[in-house]
Amino acid sequence: MVFSVQQIKYEFLAYIKEFGGDFEDYFVGISSDPKKALFEDHCVDKEKDPWLYKQALTFSAVQTVQNYFLDRLGTDGLIVKMGDENTDCIYIYKKSSETNP
């Protein structure tokens, strides 16, 4: 299912509220393969760590969401400046001592 920028912002904010902590306790990233990014690259524990990803319509849409969380709210993340039409997923996870930013 594809989500709008506003829907993703709302869901990510609700997720942060549900699991608590400050914005800087979370990492927001962009990927064409969010499961690989979360579980292989960042070493997120699928069962224990809070994580979520959403697919947007375009790369530009996920950039907009990421910029909002990184620039306005202060979450952690690496800015992705280039992507193709398949780079349309954005993910969030709560950092832990076992995850890799």
Secondary structure, DSSP 4 states (H G I P E B T S, - for coil): -EE-HHHHHHHHHHHHHHH-S-GGGEEEEEESSHHHIIIIIS---TTTS-EEEEEESSHHHHHHHHHIIIIII--B--------TT--EEEEEE--TT---
